[in-house]
Amino acid sequence: MVRISRRWYRRAWLGVAALVGSIGLGAGVVLLGTASLAMIAVTASCLAVALCLGCADLTGVRLPPLPVLAGLLAVIVAVVGLVLLLDSAAMHVLAALAFTGAPLLWLRDRFLDTDQLRGRWDDAAARLERAHDAAEAAAALRVRASCLAELERRDPELVARWLAAGHPEPA
């Protein structure tokens, strides 16, 4: 079985996503008219405000509005540009990007070796001790829960013995 590192996978995926996004952005800027670009900018502005306010309300983390606006504007123009350029094939390209990017979000712990996973556990413990509010503490606890779930997936007997022994750190 060939294991690819998370770093390599992430770099490869980001490279492909940047290429596809650049092509879509270029096509969007060239193929859309000024009025359409202005309407997309207004839409992106409304979404950026909603995203920044929602994130602050839900997580306590304040996102900087200008980078969020720039990112949303670029993504919307790139997607519209891809649709104008590729027609229905754009959906296949975007679905493939989403499908291949999912492991970077949900399966990230499976890319780590056990030592890296324990390092992530330790970093989250330090973040938990330094947490200034419930949102920061909850984020650190989610990381620790994710690490524990992956350790248990790899070696359930070891984790069961560790939990039964009441040790504060994974074996």
N, C-alpha and C positions, 0 to 999 in steps of 0.2 A: 504494500500500500504506500503510495506516495503522499507525503504530507507537504503542503505548501505553507509557507509562513504567512501569518496575518499581514505582516509588513509588505511582502511581495504582492499578495492578493489585493491589498488596499491600494498600492501604487498602480498596479495594472488596471484596476477598476477605475480609479480616479483619472488615469490617462485616457482611457476609452470614453469615460463620461465627459471629460473636458473637450475631447475632440468632437464628440456628438453635439455637445452644448455649443461649442464655437461655430460649428457648421450651421446649427439651428439659429443661433443669434445673428450670424451674418446674413442668412437667408431672410430672417424676420426683418432686419433693418432695411435690406434691399427691397424685399417684396411688399412690405407693408407701407401704406401711405402715411403721411404725417398725421392725419386725423386719427387713423387707427393706433398709431404709436402713442398719441396724446391720450386716447381713451384707455389704453393699456396702462399708461403711467398713472392715471387717476385710479384705476382699479387696483393697481399694485400699492398705491398710497393708502387706500382704504384697508386693504388686507394687512399692510405693514402695521398700521395703527392698531387694528384689532388683534394681531398676533402679539405685538409688544404689550398691550394692556392685558390680554388673556394670560400671557406667560407670567407677567408680574403678579396677577391675581392668583393664579393656580400654584405657582412654584415659588414665588417670592424673588425670582431672578429677573432683573431688569435687562432687557435686550436693548442695544443701541439702535435707535430707529433708522438712521441713515443706511447702515450696512444691511439691515433687514429689507428696507425699501429697494436698495440696489440689487440685492439678491433676488427678491421676488420679481422685480422688473425684468431682470436678465432671464430668469427661468420662464416667465410667461412669454416673452418675446421669442425665446429659443424654441419653446414648444410650438407656438403658432408658426414660427418659421419652418420647423420640421414638418408640420402638417401641410403647409403650403408647398414645400419642396417635395415631400415624399408621398403625399396623399395618405391613403389608408396604411401604407407600410410604416408610417411614423408611429402608429400604435404598437406595432410589433417591436420596433426599435426601443421605444420607451418602456414597454413591458419587459423586454429583455434586460434593460438597465436596472429596472426596479427589482426584478427577480434575482439578478446576480449581485445586486447591492445589499439585499436583505441580510446575508450572513454578516456583513460588517456591522449591522445594528443588533440583531437578535442572537447570533451564534458566536459573538466575539470571544467568549471564554474558551470555546473549542479550538481556537487558533493558538492558544497559549499552552506552553508546556507547564508542568506542575509547579516548577520553581517560579515562573512568571505569574501563575495563578495565585500562588501564596504571596508574592509581592503585591499583587493587586489587592489581596485580602488585607495585608498589613497597611497599605496606603489608605484603604477605606477605614481601617480602625483609627488611624491617625486623624483622618478627616472627621470621623465621628467624635473624637475627643475635642477637636477644635471647633465643632459646629456652633454657630451663634444662634441658630433658630431651628425650629422643627423641620423646615424644608431641607436644610443642609443635612440634618441628622437622618432624615428619611432617605435622601439620595445616597448617603453612605451606607445605610442599612440595605438598600436595594442592591448595591454593588456586592456587599458581603453575602446576601442571599443568593445572588447569581453565582458567585464563586463557590459557595457551599453546594449548590445544586450541581455544578459541574464536577466538583471533587467527588460528590456522591455518585454521579453517573459513572465516573472512572473507576472508583473503588468503593462500593457501598459497604463492604465489611469493615474496611479501615475507618470510614467515617462513623459507622455505628459504634465501633469500639471507642473512638475518640470522644463521641458525644456521651457514651455511657461512663467514660472515665471522668468527664467533667472538666477537661482541659480547656483553657481559654484560647488556645491557638491550634490550628490544624496540625495533625501529625505529619 
